[in-house]
């Protein structure tokens, strides 16, 4: 069966769009003058807590008026030109976040996510800057013609990011990964198929994020932190984090925030 959910010739209006939804009576009012042009999404559960613990933040939106995700949006005091928020769990939520922020005036997007590694070519704590993401999410097929891979082109404004993280002591790679939203269907056979394609890890948001941003024609980029290692066969054990994982994750999040404070 051919997947053909996107019609490039369909110029009709959405039944309801993100702008209309954000203004609906069952959503909180947002002062759009406070929303910066640059947004950084963290698709990792502890990131916002880390940011609040390590920086003096100001909440500019208590609950993002999205359809699915209702994340708090913050800025670091003294740096009003970039905001930080949780990007959602799964491609539908992340696409919702991007659409809603774009409707509120955001013009540039960054996503930091986490991957579960299933390859010998990646270790817990590694940071990967993939050139492309294998799409098994479904959402991306609504934002562009169906294709196996969604490109992750680094815009000029982030051109020094790889070297920045490397200089901060992170082990950086350009390994590619896959977006899959079928959490309990990541079988050993499926992961072996992914390895044969040269992929090293799996997560749930990237393909949807990249396709949505490309459709909206906004600068965007996505970078990933390896949080755990999947067993390569049924005789191995899942390696979830490490003794110093919290320390490593905190450094990654803070280095990411500092990068954007540096360029803002």
Helices and strands as residue ranges (DSSP letters): H 18-22, G 32-34, E 38-43, H 47-54, E 57-61, E 73-76, E 79-86, H 91-103, E 108-117, E 127-128, E 132-136, G 139-142, E 149-151, G 156-158, H 161-167, E 172-173, E 176-180, G 183-185, H 188-196, E 199-203, H 206-216, E 219-229, E 239-240, H 245-263
